[in-house]
């Protein structure tokens, strides 16, 4: 008997070894079938019966079946579960609970239970919950999908659903922290200079409450300017052992969403005690730096101080005054500073264009919301002169911080950005060669050569080339050690100007204070902390995007019903169509291939090159400006669908 079992096992193994297989990730569709996408770019059809055993995002090993010209796969082994913790909507029928994951590619209705301690009667049909997948058909001894509800996120009729669901999806905190009401100033052993009589001023949006930077600028007799930057000092109230600091370390950043901010620090600190409110004395960490007439940076000095903002200004008011518009005018002590800061800004911009890099960022879009979260309007916030004045001042101050920490400490929290990841450099070099831009692979990883390359690319004014090249480019990450920031064209960059909003800036404040007190700095930040900061920044940006997508769908539903025409730009092309951004409001919409031509076979999409041919003629490419008709707004997937305008 044992011999027969052994022979049977060997036979099964032989069959397994000779059966063609593929490993990849399951991609679901809304029509019941799916695809298995392999790492080397192959795609296999997964028929509807087989899709019932898997879920979008699963990594599986599958058996390949061939029937004439038709090839399909049958998932057999689960390698990595694609769905674990997820946000879902409840289906409650005759007292039985099920959940449907809130994902555009997942339509599975999953039976569920409620975790112990959670009141099942409080959960109704249509409510939003956080659930976990606890059973999977491809797992041993599991016969079907099964989930557990761990948290009720929001009732179905809660007007705050877009915010609560989005924050829950990304496991971000729903509320600002509460860490007590007593906030005495610590005796840090620092000598604080009294600069309260110096007429500092703030420039922010009219609605800003957490003001963390104030400026003072004068022209130097020998040319150039002396810029003083006073930064809010939360570490004067919060030491590293305080609960508020530990919570801030976890949160890493304030989350800014349309209509709602979730602060990193308790609101009493962020919006009051630390905020540089007009007429209020505040402890600050300050830097006075010289900007030469050509825009280059000269000497600088960091110091602790007590400061006072003498004027709270807004971007629009300052920009209007500088442009000679409107009837607002600044106080006599502030007016010459604004003129000097404008001149400093233009000099710094020219210097950075020649010696570093200046990127023309996309405009911001501001949502006007009522108390119920309804969108009343969306308007463009252009980067006017006052925005640029603050931007250039902060970049200069942060460049000084990077230099200071590198010279006196050797570590800190640095923003490191390499234009091309090393593993993508060869592909980027090959792509550039196809565009008659010859550059060594090694040179792509060197800051001086990259700056030359960027200027050459900008000289071409080729939107397709610029967007297409982004496929090879890397992302900004936080690092404990100095490193280049290719995006800014600087050898090192470390922020310290937003400590109310960024935990990394609090870390850098403490390191600067160690130097000022003549103390030995602590060990460099752990890799765990820098990875935490990098990941939380990514999640915050995703949350902001997701809430905006939800609000866009609600706001633009009437336009979809009316099939309103919009100017747009093509920002992405994939096998199914192209994604465009609407110029008027910043919303993104998908234009599927079937809406480009009545015969889908006439639409040829090259997603690698970012080009689309229709009837053999190239019609669209990345970066193109197009006009589209909005035709559908889907709130269940928070997506907009458009077609090319006639």
C-alpha positions, 0 to 999 in steps of 0.5 A: 500500500505504501509503495502504491501511495508513493508511486501515485505521488510520483505520478502526480508530481510528474503530471504537475512537472509537465503541465504548463503553468504561469504565475502572476497577478489577477486583474478583475473586470466588471464582466465576470472574467479576468486576466492573469498578468505575469511579471514578464508582460504576458496576459492570460484569460481567466474564465468566469468560473475560475474567477470565482476562486480568486479576487482582483490582486491575488498573486497565484500560480495557474495551470495553462489550458489550450483549446485550439487558438484559445488559451486560458488559465485556471488558478491553482495555488495562492501565492499572495492574497491580494485582499486583506484589510479593506473598506466595504459596503454592507449588504444585509438581507433577512438578517444575514450580513455580507460585504462588497469591497469598495474597489472598482475591480472587485464585485464579489459579495462576501459572506461575513461575521462581526468581530466580538465586541461590535454590535451587529444590530448597529450595522445596517444595509448600505453602511460603510465598514472596515473588514478583513478577509479571513478565508480564501477558496485557494487556501487549504481547508477553505471552501469559499471567501469569508470576511470579518467586520472589524469597524463601523466607519460611517452610516450610509446617510452620513454626509461625511462619508467621502472623508471617513471612508477615504481615511479608513481605506488608507488607515489614516486617523479620522480626527486630530489628536487629543493629548491634554490641555496643559502645554507649558514651555520647556526649559531647553537650556537655549538662549532665546533672542528677543526679536519681537520688535522686528516687523515679521509678517506671514503670508498664507491662504486666507483660511490658514490656521496653522501658520508656521513661518514668518518673514522679515527682509531688508536690502543690504547696503552692499547689494542683495538682501538679508532674509530672516525666517522665523519658524514655529517651535512645537518642540519647545512644548513637546519633548520626545517622551510626550504622548503628543510626540509619539502620536505625531511620529505615527501620523508623520504629517497633517492630512490636508483634504478638501474641507477638512484637515486632520492635524499631526499635533493637537489643534491647541498647539497647531492652530493656537500656541504654535501658530504665528498669529498676528500680535502674539509672541511665540517661541521660534527657531530662526535663520537669518540668511544673506541672498546675494544680488545674483540670487546665490546664497551667502552666509546664514545663522540659525538661532532660537528666539521669541518673535511676533508677527506684525501682519497677517497677509494673504496670497491674493492681497499681496499679489494684487498689491504687487500687481497694482490691483485692488485697494488693499495696501500694507502697513508702512513697516511691511510695504518695503519688505514686500517689494524687497521680497519680490526682487529677492524672489526674482533673483533667486528664480533666475539663479535657480534656473541657471544653476539648479532647476525650476519646475513649473508645477500644475495649478492647485484647485480649491473646492468651495464646500458647504457645511454638508460637504456639497461642492459649491464650486471649484476654482483654480489657484494659480501660483502668483507672485506672493506664492512664489515669494514664500516658495523661494524663501522656504527653498532657500531656508531649507537649503541652508538647513541641509547644509547646516545639518550635513556640516554640524551633525552629519545626518537629519531628515533629508528629502532625497530625489533621484531623477532615475532609479538605478534599475531604470537608468538603462531603459531611460538611456535607451529611450533618450537615445531613440529621441536623439539625446545621447547620454551615458547611463551613469551620467543619468545618476549624476546631478550636474549632467541631469541638470543639463539634460533637463534644460535640453528637454525643456528647450524642446518644448515636447509635452509627449517627451516630458510625460513619457520620460516620467515612466522611468523617474523615481520618487522623493524619499526621506533619508537620514543621510544627505543626498541630492534632490534632482527635482530641485537641482540641489546637492541636498535638501532638508525641510525645517520650515513646517514643524507643525505639519511635518514630523521630520521637521520636528526632528531637524529642529531638535538636531539644530537645537543640539548644535546651538547648545553645543551638545552631541547630537543623537544617533541618526534616524532609523530606517524604520522612521524614514520609511514611515515618513515616506509611506505616510506622505504617500498615503496622505497624497492618495487620500487627498486624491481619493476625496477629490475624485469623490467630490469631482463625481458629485460635482460633475454629475450634471455635466455628465448628464448634459454631456458638457465639453471640456478642454483637457490634456492627456496624462496617461495611456493604457491598453483600454484607453486614455486618461485626461485631466480637465483643465477647468477644474483638475478632474481626471476622466477616462476615455475608453477605446470603444468611445474613440471609434465605433469599430474597436478594431480601428483603435490601436493603442501603444501603451508603451509609447503613449500613442493611439492610432485610429484607422491607421493614423496617429490621433492622440499621444501623451501630453496632447491637448484635447477636447472631450465630452463628459458622458458618465459620472459613476459614484460607486467607483468615483470615476468619470468617463468621457469621449472625444468631442466631435 
